Amino acid sequence: MKKYITLFLLILLASCKTKAILAEGSASNTLSANKIITNYDNNKIDFSTLYIKANAKYEDAKQSQNVQAEIKIKKNEKILVSIRILGFTVAKALITPTSVQYYEKIGNKYFEGDYAGLSQWLGTDLDFQKVQNMFLGKTLDDLHKGKYAVSILEKLYKLQSNPDTNTNKSFFFESDNFLVKRQEINQPLQERALQIAYPDYKKYDAMILPLSLAIDARQKENKTNINIEYKNVSFNEELSFPYNVPEGYERIYIDKI
């Protein structure tokens, strides 16, 4: 079961590549949490559709795999991801605000359901908006709904949620455009942690997007690393979202606690 969930995680986390890198500043003066969030909000998400090609590398204790990904996003409505190896499609995922569907040709399996099981495995609540935000370099959480302590760490502004809860969340921003450089979710009691880092960004006419992602997920002794390099991206084209599970595939289920 775990290999199917990790494959799905790989499908979710990919993006686009160019050569130009957006300059970023270093935090030097402490700002209020509200000021940081307001500056972050100034980075608008201005597109109707987004088409992305990417290369990605997945690695855990047992395997290392290089793949290509094609990602189609219709803003706030649906995401279609195709995973390819040597030009052949080996998996597809269709993600909407209410459902998650995917199939993979290695083993002829498919999944249809909601976000509950995947949220349990990742160690954080997962929904469509958070998946979309991961592609766009945005925070997983709506920052307006939380209370945060402010500090400066490694020349980045850091917002940290209330440490008294079992789930600790931290968000790091550079100081020129207040872009997300890193976000971390830790659950010490469950020995689970998720970190997503965004080394570089590029400014397009429509918006600013990350150039690469680095994901580190840990659950007890199990560690997963996913690194994504961006290839190309286009905005506001007319896109199709074809998804059909081939006949004869076996449905799989993710156990819920």
N, C-alpha and C positions, 0 to 999 in steps of 0.2 A: 504494500500500500504506500509506503513512504516514497518509493521512487516515482510514483505517479504524482504525488503532491509536490515533490521537489521539481519535477518537470513542469508542473503548472506554475510554480514560483518563477522558474526561468522564463516561461512564456510571458509572465506579467511584467518583467523588469527588463526593458530594452528601449533604445532610442536611436539617434541620428548623428552623423559626423561631418564636420567641415574643418578648415584649417584656421580661420580667424578666431582669436580668443578675446573675449571681453575683459578689459582691465578691471581689477577689483581692488578696493581699498582695505586698509587695516584699521580696526577699531582702536581709538585712543582715548575717547571721552565717554564716560558712562551716560547712557540715555535711559529714559523711563521705558518700561515695557510697552506702554501705549504708543510712544514715539517710534519705537522699533517696529511695532506691528503696523502702524500707519505708513511708514516708509516702505515696508514690505508690500503692503496693499497697492502701492503705486505701480507695481509691476503687473500690468493688466494682462489678462488672458483673452486675446482678441483673434478668434478664429472660429470658423464653422466646421471645417474638417481638417484633419491633419494626416498626412501620409509619411511614414518613416521607414527607412531601411537601416538595419544595424547588424553588427557582428557581436557575438557574446561568447563568453567562456564561463562554463559552469564547473565547479570543483567541490568535491567533498572527500571524505576519507577513503572512499572506494573507487571514485571515477573522476575523470576530467574530460569535458566534452566541449568542442567548438561548434557553434551553429550560426546560421543566419536567421534574422527575423524580419518579417514584414508586418508593420503595425498600421492599422487604419482606425482613426478615431473620429466619430461624429460627436461633437462636443455635448457632454452631459447626457448622451443617449446610448451610445454603444461603442464597443471596442472590439475589433477583430484582429487576432494575432495569428500569423502563420509561421511555424518554425521549420527551417529547411536545413538539410545536410547534403552537401554536394549538389545543390539545386533541386533536391527532391523534398517535397513536403512530408514531414514526419509527425506533425501535430498541428492542431488548430484549436483556438479558444475564442468563444463569443461571450462577451461580458456586457451585461446591461445593469441598470440600477436594481433590478429585482432578481436576476438569475446569473448563474455561472455555468457555462457549458464548454466542454472540451473533449477532444479525442486524440489518441496517439496510436500510430500504426505499429509501433513496436509492442507487440502483445495484443493488438486489436482490442483496446479498451476505450470506454468513454464514460464521462461523468456529466450528470445534470443535477443541479441543485442550487442552494443559496450559499451565502458567504460564511455560515456558522462554522462548518468544519474547518475551512481554510483559516478562519480567524483564530480558531483554537490552536491550530498547528503553528501559525506565525507568532502567537503570543500577543497579538493586538487585534482590536476590533477592525475588521476589514469591510469596506463597502465600495461601491462604484466610484465615489468621489475620491477616495484615497488611492485607488488603483490609478485613476486618471491623473491625480496629482503626482504620483511617482514618475509618470512619463514626462511631466511638465516641469519637474524641479520645484514643486510647491510642497508646503508642509502637509503631512498626512492629516493633521488635526486643524480644525477651524480655531485659530488662535484667539478669536474674540470670545470663545466659550470657556477659556481657562484663565487661571491666575498664575503668574510666573515671577520668579526671582531673576534679577538681571545681574550679569557679571561679564567680565572680559576674560577670555581664555584663548591663548594662541592667536592673539590679535583679532579675534572674532567676538561679536556680540553673542552672548549665550542667554537664552530663555530657558529656565528650568521649572518644571511643574512641582507641585507640592510633594516633597520627599516622604511625607508621612503615609502615603498610600502605597500599595503593593506595586503599582505600575508607575515608574519614573520616566518622564519624557523630557528630552532636551533638544533644543533647536538652535543652530549656530548660523550667524549671518555675517557676510562681509559688509564694509561700511560705505562703499560708493553707491551701490544699487540695492543693498539689503537683500541680496540673493541668498538662498539657502545653500550653505556649504556642507552641512552635515545635520542629520537628525537621528536621534537615538531613542530607543524604547527598551527599558530594562524591567524585568520581573524577577527579582532575586529569589523569592520563595519557590518559584517554578523553575529557576535556573534557565531562564530564557532571555535572550537579548537580540535586538535587531538594530543594525546601523546602516544607513544609506548616506553615502558621501557623493558630492558633486564637484569634482576637481575644477572644471572649467565650464564657461558659458559662452554663447554667441548671441548677438543681437540681430534679429530679423526685422523686416518691416512690420510683421504681425505681432511679434512678441520676442522675449528672450527665452531661449531654451538651453538646457544643459548640453554639453558636448559629450559627456561620458558619465557613467554611474558606476559606483563600487558598492556592492551589497555584501554585508557580513551578517549571517544569521547563526545563532547558537541556541541549541536546546539541550541542556545537560551536557553530555560528552560529545554530542553531534554538532559539527560545524559545517556550514555551507558558505562558499564564496562565489559571487557572480560579478564579473566585470564586463561592462558593455562599452564598445567603441562605436560612435555614431558615424554613419556613412553619408546619408543625404536626407533631406526633408522638404516637403512642399505643403502649402496651405491652400485651403478653400477650393480644392478640386472636387468634381463630382465623383464619389467613390461608391463602389458596390461592396456588399458585405455577405458574400456567399458562405453558407455553413450548412453542411449535411453530413450526418454520421453515416459512414459506409455500412452496408448491410452485414449482418453477422457479427458485429462487435459486441463485446460483453460489457454490461454496465457495472461500474464500480461505485462503492459507497465509502464515504469518510466517516469513521466512527466519531460520535459526539459524546462528550462526558456530561 
